[in-house]
Amino acid sequence: MSRNLNEHIWTVSGTDIEERWAKHYGWIRPSEQTIYQEKFRYFQELPLRSLDDKARVEYENVLKRNKVIRIK
């Protein structure tokens, strides 16, 4: 069974499974859904709950220095 590799043209939209799911099944990325954004924000804020003001500022600076993006 020989198949010619040129029978299918590989395109970005043809190979990106997320685009295919969104187009055919109405799938929405979790990063675009507010439920998941709120859940992520909750777990992202957990380390800050027990910190005083000075430690909170220091923690924010560490995140900035390491280029960690936080959802505000």
mmCIF file of the N, C-alpha and C atoms, coordinates in Angstrom:
data_MODEL
# 
_entry.id   MODEL 
# 
loop_
_atom_site.group_PDB 
_atom_site.id 
_atom_site.type_symbol 
_atom_site.label_atom_id 
_atom_site.label_alt_id 
_atom_site.label_comp_id 
_atom_site.label_asym_id 
_atom_site.label_entity_id 
_atom_site.label_seq_id 
_atom_site.pdbx_PDB_ins_code 
_atom_site.Cartn_x 
_atom_site.Cartn_y 
_atom_site.Cartn_z 
_atom_site.occupancy 
_atom_site.B_iso_or_equiv 
_atom_site.pdbx_formal_charge 
_atom_site.auth_seq_id 
_atom_site.auth_comp_id 
_atom_site.auth_asym_id 
_atom_site.auth_atom_id 
_atom_site.pdbx_PDB_model_num 
ATOM 1   N N  . MET A 1 1  ? 0.850   -1.174 0.000  1.00 0.00 ? 1  MET A N  1 
ATOM 2   C CA . MET A 1 1  ? 0.000   0.000  0.000  1.00 0.00 ? 1  MET A CA 1 
ATOM 3   C C  . MET A 1 1  ? 0.895   1.237  0.000  1.00 0.00 ? 1  MET A C  1 
ATOM 4   N N  . SER A 1 2  ? 1.070   1.825  -1.131 1.00 0.00 ? 2  SER A N  1 
ATOM 5   C CA . SER A 1 2  ? 1.912   3.013  -1.199 1.00 0.00 ? 2  SER A CA 1 
ATOM 6   C C  . SER A 1 2  ? 1.041   4.254  -1.245 1.00 0.00 ? 2  SER A C  1 
ATOM 7   N N  . ARG A 1 3  ? 1.408   5.217  -0.440 1.00 0.00 ? 3  ARG A N  1 
ATOM 8   C CA . ARG A 1 3  ? 0.650   6.481  -0.399 1.00 0.00 ? 3  ARG A CA 1 
ATOM 9   C C  . ARG A 1 3  ? 1.598   7.594  -0.775 1.00 0.00 ? 3  ARG A C  1 
ATOM 10  N N  . ASN A 1 4  ? 1.129   8.449  -1.584 1.00 0.00 ? 4  ASN A N  1 
ATOM 11  C CA . ASN A 1 4  ? 1.907   9.613  -1.967 1.00 0.00 ? 4  ASN A CA 1 
ATOM 12  C C  . ASN A 1 4  ? 1.733   10.672 -0.884 1.00 0.00 ? 4  ASN A C  1 
ATOM 13  N N  . LEU A 1 5  ? 2.824   11.142 -0.303 1.00 0.00 ? 5  LEU A N  1 
ATOM 14  C CA . LEU A 1 5  ? 2.734   12.125 0.776  1.00 0.00 ? 5  LEU A CA 1 
ATOM 15  C C  . LEU A 1 5  ? 2.203   13.466 0.296  1.00 0.00 ? 5  LEU A C  1 
ATOM 16  N N  . ASN A 1 6  ? 2.225   13.703 -0.994 1.00 0.00 ? 6  ASN A N  1 
ATOM 17  C CA . ASN A 1 6  ? 1.737   14.978 -1.524 1.00 0.00 ? 6  ASN A CA 1 
ATOM 18  C C  . ASN A 1 6  ? 0.239   14.974 -1.785 1.00 0.00 ? 6  ASN A C  1 
ATOM 19  N N  . GLU A 1 7  ? -0.445  13.876 -1.451 1.00 0.00 ? 7  GLU A N  1 
ATOM 20  C CA . GLU A 1 7  ? -1.890  13.825 -1.655 1.00 0.00 ? 7  GLU A CA 1 
ATOM 21  C C  . GLU A 1 7  ? -2.623  14.797 -0.727 1.00 0.00 ? 7  GLU A C  1 
ATOM 22  N N  . HIS A 1 8  ? -2.048  15.044 0.425  1.00 0.00 ? 8  HIS A N  1 
ATOM 23  C CA . HIS A 1 8  ? -2.671  15.962 1.387  1.00 0.00 ? 8  HIS A CA 1 
ATOM 24  C C  . HIS A 1 8  ? -1.757  17.168 1.569  1.00 0.00 ? 8  HIS A C  1 
ATOM 25  N N  . ILE A 1 9  ? -2.323  18.342 1.423  1.00 0.00 ? 9  ILE A N  1 
ATOM 26  C CA . ILE A 1 9  ? -1.547  19.565 1.616  1.00 0.00 ? 9  ILE A CA 1 
ATOM 27  C C  . ILE A 1 9  ? -1.690  19.985 3.068  1.00 0.00 ? 9  ILE A C  1 
ATOM 28  N N  . TRP A 1 10 ? -0.570  20.094 3.744  1.00 0.00 ? 10 TRP A N  1 
ATOM 29  C CA . TRP A 1 10 ? -0.580  20.465 5.156  1.00 0.00 ? 10 TRP A CA 1 
ATOM 30  C C  . TRP A 1 10 ? -0.671  21.981 5.281  1.00 0.00 ? 10 TRP A C  1 
ATOM 31  N N  . THR A 1 11 ? -1.718  22.442 5.920  1.00 0.00 ? 11 THR A N  1 
ATOM 32  C CA . THR A 1 11 ? -1.895  23.871 6.170  1.00 0.00 ? 11 THR A CA 1 
ATOM 33  C C  . THR A 1 11 ? -2.059  24.083 7.659  1.00 0.00 ? 11 THR A C  1 
ATOM 34  N N  . VAL A 1 12 ? -1.920  25.313 8.079  1.00 0.00 ? 12 VAL A N  1 
ATOM 35  C CA . VAL A 1 12 ? -2.056  25.616 9.500  1.00 0.00 ? 12 VAL A CA 1 
ATOM 36  C C  . VAL A 1 12 ? -3.442  25.239 9.991  1.00 0.00 ? 12 VAL A C  1 
ATOM 37  N N  . SER A 1 13 ? -4.478  25.649 9.277  1.00 0.00 ? 13 SER A N  1 
ATOM 38  C CA . SER A 1 13 ? -5.834  25.341 9.734  1.00 0.00 ? 13 SER A CA 1 
ATOM 39  C C  . SER A 1 13 ? -6.139  23.854 9.619  1.00 0.00 ? 13 SER A C  1 
ATOM 40  N N  . GLY A 1 14 ? -5.467  23.158 8.714  1.00 0.00 ? 14 GLY A N  1 
ATOM 41  C CA . GLY A 1 14 ? -5.700  21.729 8.558  1.00 0.00 ? 14 GLY A CA 1 
ATOM 42  C C  . GLY A 1 14 ? -5.011  20.900 9.615  1.00 0.00 ? 14 GLY A C  1 
ATOM 43  N N  . THR A 1 15 ? -3.941  21.421 10.186 1.00 0.00 ? 15 THR A N  1 
ATOM 44  C CA . THR A 1 15 ? -3.194  20.640 11.172 1.00 0.00 ? 15 THR A CA 1 
ATOM 45  C C  . THR A 1 15 ? -3.416  21.105 12.608 1.00 0.00 ? 15 THR A C  1 
ATOM 46  N N  . ASP A 1 16 ? -4.040  22.247 12.797 1.00 0.00 ? 16 ASP A N  1 
ATOM 47  C CA . ASP A 1 16 ? -4.306  22.735 14.151 1.00 0.00 ? 16 ASP A CA 1 
ATOM 48  C C  . ASP A 1 16 ? -5.608  22.117 14.648 1.00 0.00 ? 16 ASP A C  1 
ATOM 49  N N  . ILE A 1 17 ? -5.489  21.157 15.553 1.00 0.00 ? 17 ILE A N  1 
ATOM 50  C CA . ILE A 1 17 ? -6.660  20.419 16.032 1.00 0.00 ? 17 ILE A CA 1 
ATOM 51  C C  . ILE A 1 17 ? -7.655  21.323 16.751 1.00 0.00 ? 17 ILE A C  1 
ATOM 52  N N  . GLU A 1 18 ? -7.157  22.358 17.431 1.00 0.00 ? 18 GLU A N  1 
ATOM 53  C CA . GLU A 1 18 ? -8.061  23.267 18.138 1.00 0.00 ? 18 GLU A CA 1 
ATOM 54  C C  . GLU A 1 18 ? -8.960  24.015 17.157 1.00 0.00 ? 18 GLU A C  1 
ATOM 55  N N  . GLU A 1 19 ? -8.406  24.451 16.041 1.00 0.00 ? 19 GLU A N  1 
ATOM 56  C CA . GLU A 1 19 ? -9.224  25.136 15.036 1.00 0.00 ? 19 GLU A CA 1 
ATOM 57  C C  . GLU A 1 19 ? -10.252 24.190 14.436 1.00 0.00 ? 19 GLU A C  1 
ATOM 58  N N  . ARG A 1 20 ? -9.849  22.958 14.207 1.00 0.00 ? 20 ARG A N  1 
ATOM 59  C CA . ARG A 1 20 ? -10.772 21.972 13.639 1.00 0.00 ? 20 ARG A CA 1 
ATOM 60  C C  . ARG A 1 20 ? -11.914 21.682 14.606 1.00 0.00 ? 20 ARG A C  1 
ATOM 61  N N  . TRP A 1 21 ? -11.592 21.492 15.903 1.00 0.00 ? 21 TRP A N  1 
ATOM 62  C CA . TRP A 1 21 ? -12.635 21.238 16.904 1.00 0.00 ? 21 TRP A CA 1 
ATOM 63  C C  . TRP A 1 21 ? -13.580 22.430 17.017 1.00 0.00 ? 21 TRP A C  1 
ATOM 64  N N  . ALA A 1 22 ? -13.019 23.642 17.016 1.00 0.00 ? 22 ALA A N  1 
ATOM 65  C CA . ALA A 1 22 ? -13.858 24.839 17.132 1.00 0.00 ? 22 ALA A CA 1 
ATOM 66  C C  . ALA A 1 22 ? -14.789 24.967 15.936 1.00 0.00 ? 22 ALA A C  1 
ATOM 67  N N  . LYS A 1 23 ? -14.281 24.683 14.769 1.00 0.00 ? 23 LYS A N  1 
ATOM 68  C CA . LYS A 1 23 ? -15.076 24.819 13.549 1.00 0.00 ? 23 LYS A CA 1 
ATOM 69  C C  . LYS A 1 23 ? -16.160 23.753 13.449 1.00 0.00 ? 23 LYS A C  1 
ATOM 70  N N  . HIS A 1 24 ? -15.816 22.494 13.722 1.00 0.00 ? 24 HIS A N  1 
ATOM 71  C CA . HIS A 1 24 ? -16.750 21.398 13.516 1.00 0.00 ? 24 HIS A CA 1 
ATOM 72  C C  . HIS A 1 24 ? -17.655 21.109 14.704 1.00 0.00 ? 24 HIS A C  1 
ATOM 73  N N  . TYR A 1 25 ? -17.145 21.330 15.916 1.00 0.00 ? 25 TYR A N  1 
ATOM 74  C CA . TYR A 1 25 ? -17.906 20.922 17.100 1.00 0.00 ? 25 TYR A CA 1 
ATOM 75  C C  . TYR A 1 25 ? -18.285 22.077 18.023 1.00 0.00 ? 25 TYR A C  1 
ATOM 76  N N  . GLY A 1 26 ? -17.880 23.304 17.680 1.00 0.00 ? 26 GLY A N  1 
ATOM 77  C CA . GLY A 1 26 ? -18.208 24.449 18.522 1.00 0.00 ? 26 GLY A CA 1 
ATOM 78  C C  . GLY A 1 26 ? -17.422 24.494 19.817 1.00 0.00 ? 26 GLY A C  1 
ATOM 79  N N  . TRP A 1 27 ? -16.258 23.846 19.820 1.00 0.00 ? 27 TRP A N  1 
ATOM 80  C CA . TRP A 1 27 ? -15.409 23.784 21.014 1.00 0.00 ? 27 TRP A CA 1 
ATOM 81  C C  . TRP A 1 27 ? -14.846 25.157 21.341 1.00 0.00 ? 27 TRP A C  1 
ATOM 82  N N  . ILE A 1 28 ? -14.804 25.499 22.626 1.00 0.00 ? 28 ILE A N  1 
ATOM 83  C CA . ILE A 1 28 ? -14.248 26.770 23.094 1.00 0.00 ? 28 ILE A CA 1 
ATOM 84  C C  . ILE A 1 28 ? -13.056 26.450 23.985 1.00 0.00 ? 28 ILE A C  1 
ATOM 85  N N  . ARG A 1 29 ? -11.938 27.136 23.746 1.00 0.00 ? 29 ARG A N  1 
ATOM 86  C CA . ARG A 1 29 ? -10.731 26.914 24.547 1.00 0.00 ? 29 ARG A CA 1 
ATOM 87  C C  . ARG A 1 29 ? -11.024 27.223 26.020 1.00 0.00 ? 29 ARG A C  1 
ATOM 88  N N  . PRO A 1 30 ? -10.504 26.409 26.941 1.00 0.00 ? 30 PRO A N  1 
ATOM 89  C CA . PRO A 1 30 ? -10.711 26.692 28.362 1.00 0.00 ? 30 PRO A CA 1 
ATOM 90  C C  . PRO A 1 30 ? -10.187 28.064 28.775 1.00 0.00 ? 30 PRO A C  1 
ATOM 91  N N  . SER A 1 31 ? -9.130  28.526 28.131 1.00 0.00 ? 31 SER A N  1 
ATOM 92  C CA . SER A 1 31 ? -8.568  29.833 28.491 1.00 0.00 ? 31 SER A CA 1 
ATOM 93  C C  . SER A 1 31 ? -9.506  30.982 28.123 1.00 0.00 ? 31 SER A C  1 
ATOM 94  N N  . GLU A 1 32 ? -10.514 30.722 27.308 1.00 0.00 ? 32 GLU A N  1 
ATOM 95  C CA . GLU A 1 32 ? -11.479 31.756 26.928 1.00 0.00 ? 32 GLU A CA 1 
ATOM 96  C C  . GLU A 1 32 ? -12.775 31.665 27.734 1.00 0.00 ? 32 GLU A C  1 
ATOM 97  N N  . GLN A 1 33 ? -12.917 30.652 28.584 1.00 0.00 ? 33 GLN A N  1 
ATOM 98  C CA . GLN A 1 33 ? -14.138 30.468 29.354 1.00 0.00 ? 33 GLN A CA 1 
ATOM 99  C C  . GLN A 1 33 ? -13.969 31.081 30.741 1.00 0.00 ? 33 GLN A C  1 
ATOM 100 N N  . THR A 1 34 ? -14.955 31.852 31.173 1.00 0.00 ? 34 THR A N  1 
ATOM 101 C CA . THR A 1 34 ? -14.850 32.567 32.445 1.00 0.00 ? 34 THR A CA 1 
ATOM 102 C C  . THR A 1 34 ? -14.767 31.617 33.642 1.00 0.00 ? 34 THR A C  1 
ATOM 103 N N  . ILE A 1 35 ? -15.385 30.463 33.567 1.00 0.00 ? 35 ILE A N  1 
ATOM 104 C CA . ILE A 1 35 ? -15.327 29.502 34.678 1.00 0.00 ? 35 ILE A CA 1 
ATOM 105 C C  . ILE A 1 35 ? -13.878 29.093 34.940 1.00 0.00 ? 35 ILE A C  1 
ATOM 106 N N  . TYR A 1 36 ? -13.156 28.782 33.887 1.00 0.00 ? 36 TYR A N  1 
ATOM 107 C CA . TYR A 1 36 ? -11.759 28.367 34.044 1.00 0.00 ? 36 TYR A CA 1 
ATOM 108 C C  . TYR A 1 36 ? -10.864 29.544 34.417 1.00 0.00 ? 36 TYR A C  1 
ATOM 109 N N  . GLN A 1 37 ? -11.183 30.733 33.910 1.00 0.00 ? 37 GLN A N  1 
ATOM 110 C CA . GLN A 1 37 ? -10.403 31.913 34.279 1.00 0.00 ? 37 GLN A CA 1 
ATOM 111 C C  . GLN A 1 37 ? -10.531 32.203 35.768 1.00 0.00 ? 37 GLN A C  1 
ATOM 112 N N  . GLU A 1 38 ? -11.761 32.101 36.311 1.00 0.00 ? 38 GLU A N  1 
ATOM 113 C CA . GLU A 1 38 ? -11.976 32.327 37.738 1.00 0.00 ? 38 GLU A CA 1 
ATOM 114 C C  . GLU A 1 38 ? -11.281 31.264 38.584 1.00 0.00 ? 38 GLU A C  1 
ATOM 115 N N  . LYS A 1 39 ? -11.341 30.013 38.146 1.00 0.00 ? 39 LYS A N  1 
ATOM 116 C CA . LYS A 1 39 ? -10.689 28.928 38.874 1.00 0.00 ? 39 LYS A CA 1 
ATOM 117 C C  . LYS A 1 39 ? -9.174  29.136 38.897 1.00 0.00 ? 39 LYS A C  1 
ATOM 118 N N  . PHE A 1 40 ? -8.597  29.509 37.761 1.00 0.00 ? 40 PHE A N  1 
ATOM 119 C CA . PHE A 1 40 ? -7.158  29.749 37.681 1.00 0.00 ? 40 PHE A CA 1 
ATOM 120 C C  . PHE A 1 40 ? -6.756  30.929 38.553 1.00 0.00 ? 40 PHE A C  1 
ATOM 121 N N  . ARG A 1 41 ? -7.584  31.992 38.537 1.00 0.00 ? 41 ARG A N  1 
ATOM 122 C CA . ARG A 1 41 ? -7.306  33.169 39.357 1.00 0.00 ? 41 ARG A CA 1 
ATOM 123 C C  . ARG A 1 41 ? -7.336  32.813 40.836 1.00 0.00 ? 41 ARG A C  1 
ATOM 124 N N  . TYR A 1 42 ? -8.282  31.973 41.262 1.00 0.00 ? 42 TYR A N  1 
ATOM 125 C CA . TYR A 1 42 ? -8.391  31.538 42.654 1.00 0.00 ? 42 TYR A CA 1 
ATOM 126 C C  . TYR A 1 42 ? -7.106  30.834 43.100 1.00 0.00 ? 42 TYR A C  1 
ATOM 127 N N  . PHE A 1 43 ? -6.649  29.850 42.315 1.00 0.00 ? 43 PHE A N  1 
ATOM 128 C CA . PHE A 1 43 ? -5.449  29.106 42.691 1.00 0.00 ? 43 PHE A CA 1 
ATOM 129 C C  . PHE A 1 43 ? -4.191  29.945 42.575 1.00 0.00 ? 43 PHE A C  1 
ATOM 130 N N  . GLN A 1 44 ? -4.219  30.943 41.699 1.00 0.00 ? 44 GLN A N  1 
ATOM 131 C CA . GLN A 1 44 ? -3.073  31.833 41.564 1.00 0.00 ? 44 GLN A CA 1 
ATOM 132 C C  . GLN A 1 44 ? -2.939  32.749 42.782 1.00 0.00 ? 44 GLN A C  1 
ATOM 133 N N  . GLU A 1 45 ? -4.045  33.085 43.402 1.00 0.00 ? 45 GLU A N  1 
ATOM 134 C CA . GLU A 1 45 ? -4.039  33.976 44.555 1.00 0.00 ? 45 GLU A CA 1 
ATOM 135 C C  . GLU A 1 45 ? -3.766  33.260 45.879 1.00 0.00 ? 45 GLU A C  1 
ATOM 136 N N  . LEU A 1 46 ? -3.798  31.954 45.919 1.00 0.00 ? 46 LEU A N  1 
ATOM 137 C CA . LEU A 1 46 ? -3.601  31.220 47.173 1.00 0.00 ? 46 LEU A CA 1 
ATOM 138 C C  . LEU A 1 46 ? -2.312  31.576 47.913 1.00 0.00 ? 46 LEU A C  1 
ATOM 139 N N  . PRO A 1 47 ? -1.160  31.684 47.267 1.00 0.00 ? 47 PRO A N  1 
ATOM 140 C CA . PRO A 1 47 ? 0.060   32.019 48.015 1.00 0.00 ? 47 PRO A CA 1 
ATOM 141 C C  . PRO A 1 47 ? 0.011   33.408 48.656 1.00 0.00 ? 47 PRO A C  1 
ATOM 142 N N  . LEU A 1 48 ? -0.779  34.306 48.100 1.00 0.00 ? 48 LEU A N  1 
ATOM 143 C CA . LEU A 1 48 ? -0.834  35.676 48.613 1.00 0.00 ? 48 LEU A CA 1 
ATOM 144 C C  . LEU A 1 48 ? -1.714  35.816 49.851 1.00 0.00 ? 48 LEU A C  1 
ATOM 145 N N  . ARG A 1 49 ? -2.552  34.855 50.136 1.00 0.00 ? 49 ARG A N  1 
ATOM 146 C CA . ARG A 1 49 ? -3.525  34.990 51.224 1.00 0.00 ? 49 ARG A CA 1 
ATOM 147 C C  . ARG A 1 49 ? -2.893  35.075 52.600 1.00 0.00 ? 49 ARG A C  1 
ATOM 148 N N  . SER A 1 50 ? -1.770  34.424 52.804 1.00 0.00 ? 50 SER A N  1 
ATOM 149 C CA . SER A 1 50 ? -1.168  34.422 54.138 1.00 0.00 ? 50 SER A CA 1 
ATOM 150 C C  . SER A 1 50 ? 0.044   35.353 54.247 1.00 0.00 ? 50 SER A C  1 
ATOM 151 N N  . LEU A 1 51 ? 0.259   36.197 53.249 1.00 0.00 ? 51 LEU A N  1 
ATOM 152 C CA . LEU A 1 51 ? 1.407   37.095 53.279 1.00 0.00 ? 51 LEU A CA 1 
ATOM 153 C C  . LEU A 1 51 ? 1.019   38.472 53.800 1.00 0.00 ? 51 LEU A C  1 
ATOM 154 N N  . ASP A 1 52 ? 1.935   39.111 54.528 1.00 0.00 ? 52 ASP A N  1 
ATOM 155 C CA . ASP A 1 52 ? 1.706   40.493 54.925 1.00 0.00 ? 52 ASP A CA 1 
ATOM 156 C C  . ASP A 1 52 ? 2.060   41.386 53.725 1.00 0.00 ? 52 ASP A C  1 
ATOM 157 N N  . ASP A 1 53 ? 1.883   42.705 53.886 1.00 0.00 ? 53 ASP A N  1 
ATOM 158 C CA . ASP A 1 53 ? 2.060   43.631 52.771 1.00 0.00 ? 53 ASP A CA 1 
ATOM 159 C C  . ASP A 1 53 ? 3.475   43.604 52.190 1.00 0.00 ? 53 ASP A C  1 
ATOM 160 N N  . LYS A 1 54 ? 4.464   43.573 53.050 1.00 0.00 ? 54 LYS A N  1 
ATOM 161 C CA . LYS A 1 54 ? 5.854   43.581 52.579 1.00 0.00 ? 54 LYS A CA 1 
ATOM 162 C C  . LYS A 1 54 ? 6.165   42.309 51.794 1.00 0.00 ? 54 LYS A C  1 
ATOM 163 N N  . ALA A 1 55 ? 5.749   41.163 52.321 1.00 0.00 ? 55 ALA A N  1 
ATOM 164 C CA . ALA A 1 55 ? 5.993   39.895 51.648 1.00 0.00 ? 55 ALA A CA 1 
ATOM 165 C C  . ALA A 1 55 ? 5.218   39.805 50.336 1.00 0.00 ? 55 ALA A C  1 
ATOM 166 N N  . ARG A 1 56 ? 4.023   40.393 50.305 1.00 0.00 ? 56 ARG A N  1 
ATOM 167 C CA . ARG A 1 56 ? 3.221   40.399 49.077 1.00 0.00 ? 56 ARG A CA 1 
ATOM 168 C C  . ARG A 1 56 ? 3.930   41.174 47.972 1.00 0.00 ? 56 ARG A C  1 
ATOM 169 N N  . VAL A 1 57 ? 4.477   42.343 48.318 1.00 0.00 ? 57 VAL A N  1 
ATOM 170 C CA . VAL A 1 57 ? 5.205   43.155 47.338 1.00 0.00 ? 57 VAL A CA 1 
ATOM 171 C C  . VAL A 1 57 ? 6.439   42.398 46.851 1.00 0.00 ? 57 VAL A C  1 
ATOM 172 N N  . GLU A 1 58 ? 7.132   41.755 47.760 1.00 0.00 ? 58 GLU A N  1 
ATOM 173 C CA . GLU A 1 58 ? 8.320   40.978 47.391 1.00 0.00 ? 58 GLU A CA 1 
ATOM 174 C C  . GLU A 1 58 ? 7.952   39.816 46.467 1.00 0.00 ? 58 GLU A C  1 
ATOM 175 N N  . TYR A 1 59 ? 6.852   39.149 46.775 1.00 0.00 ? 59 TYR A N  1 
ATOM 176 C CA . TYR A 1 59 ? 6.373   38.045 45.942 1.00 0.00 ? 59 TYR A CA 1 
ATOM 177 C C  . TYR A 1 59 ? 6.029   38.534 44.533 1.00 0.00 ? 59 TYR A C  1 
ATOM 178 N N  . GLU A 1 60 ? 5.358   39.683 44.446 1.00 0.00 ? 60 GLU A N  1 
ATOM 179 C CA . GLU A 1 60 ? 5.015   40.263 43.147 1.00 0.00 ? 60 GLU A CA 1 
ATOM 180 C C  . GLU A 1 60 ? 6.276   40.606 42.363 1.00 0.00 ? 60 GLU A C  1 
ATOM 181 N N  . ASN A 1 61 ? 7.298   41.120 43.049 1.00 0.00 ? 61 ASN A N  1 
ATOM 182 C CA . ASN A 1 61 ? 8.553   41.453 42.373 1.00 0.00 ? 61 ASN A CA 1 
ATOM 183 C C  . ASN A 1 61 ? 9.253   40.206 41.839 1.00 0.00 ? 61 ASN A C  1 
ATOM 184 N N  . VAL A 1 62 ? 9.204   39.123 42.593 1.00 0.00 ? 62 VAL A N  1 
ATOM 185 C CA . VAL A 1 62 ? 9.792   37.863 42.132 1.00 0.00 ? 62 VAL A CA 1 
ATOM 186 C C  . VAL A 1 62 ? 9.071   37.376 40.879 1.00 0.00 ? 62 VAL A C  1 
ATOM 187 N N  . LEU A 1 63 ? 7.749   37.463 40.888 1.00 0.00 ? 63 LEU A N  1 
ATOM 188 C CA . LEU A 1 63 ? 6.987   37.055 39.716 1.00 0.00 ? 63 LEU A CA 1 
ATOM 189 C C  . LEU A 1 63 ? 7.343   37.911 38.501 1.00 0.00 ? 63 LEU A C  1 
ATOM 190 N N  . LYS A 1 64 ? 7.459   39.218 38.717 1.00 0.00 ? 64 LYS A N  1 
ATOM 191 C CA . LYS A 1 64 ? 7.824   40.130 37.636 1.00 0.00 ? 64 LYS A CA 1 
ATOM 192 C C  . LYS A 1 64 ? 9.211   39.819 37.097 1.00 0.00 ? 64 LYS A C  1 
ATOM 193 N N  . ARG A 1 65 ? 10.151  39.607 38.011 1.00 0.00 ? 65 ARG A N  1 
ATOM 194 C CA . ARG A 1 65 ? 11.530  39.333 37.630 1.00 0.00 ? 65 ARG A CA 1 
ATOM 195 C C  . ARG A 1 65 ? 11.626  38.049 36.812 1.00 0.00 ? 65 ARG A C  1 
ATOM 196 N N  . ASN A 1 66 ? 10.824  37.057 37.167 1.00 0.00 ? 66 ASN A N  1 
ATOM 197 C CA . ASN A 1 66 ? 10.838  35.776 36.459 1.00 0.00 ? 66 ASN A CA 1 
ATOM 198 C C  . ASN A 1 66 ? 9.851   35.739 35.291 1.00 0.00 ? 66 ASN A C  1 
ATOM 199 N N  . LYS A 1 67 ? 9.235   36.882 35.021 1.00 0.00 ? 67 LYS A N  1 
ATOM 200 C CA . LYS A 1 67 ? 8.317   37.040 33.885 1.00 0.00 ? 67 LYS A CA 1 
ATOM 201 C C  . LYS A 1 67 ? 7.144   36.063 33.931 1.00 0.00 ? 67 LYS A C  1 
ATOM 202 N N  . VAL A 1 68 ? 6.556   35.922 35.118 1.00 0.00 ? 68 VAL A N  1 
ATOM 203 C CA . VAL A 1 68 ? 5.380   35.094 35.298 1.00 0.00 ? 68 VAL A CA 1 
ATOM 204 C C  . VAL A 1 68 ? 4.161   35.977 35.104 1.00 0.00 ? 68 VAL A C  1 
ATOM 205 N N  . ILE A 1 69 ? 3.271   35.556 34.224 1.00 0.00 ? 69 ILE A N  1 
ATOM 206 C CA . ILE A 1 69 ? 2.077   36.343 33.933 1.00 0.00 ? 69 ILE A CA 1 
ATOM 207 C C  . ILE A 1 69 ? 0.962   35.927 34.875 1.00 0.00 ? 69 ILE A C  1 
ATOM 208 N N  . ARG A 1 70 ? 0.323   36.909 35.512 1.00 0.00 ? 70 ARG A N  1 
ATOM 209 C CA . ARG A 1 70 ? -0.781  36.635 36.418 1.00 0.00 ? 70 ARG A CA 1 
ATOM 210 C C  . ARG A 1 70 ? -2.046  37.227 35.865 1.00 0.00 ? 70 ARG A C  1 
ATOM 211 N N  . ILE A 1 71 ? -3.149  36.560 36.074 1.00 0.00 ? 71 ILE A N  1 
ATOM 212 C CA . ILE A 1 71 ? -4.451  37.085 35.681 1.00 0.00 ? 71 ILE A CA 1 
ATOM 213 C C  . ILE A 1 71 ? -4.925  38.020 36.778 1.00 0.00 ? 71 ILE A C  1 
ATOM 214 N N  . LYS A 1 72 ? -5.242  39.222 36.431 1.00 0.00 ? 72 LYS A N  1 
ATOM 215 C CA . LYS A 1 72 ? -5.687  40.203 37.425 1.00 0.00 ? 72 LYS A CA 1 
ATOM 216 C C  . LYS A 1 72 ? -7.188  40.371 37.366 1.00 0.00 ? 72 LYS A C  1 
# 
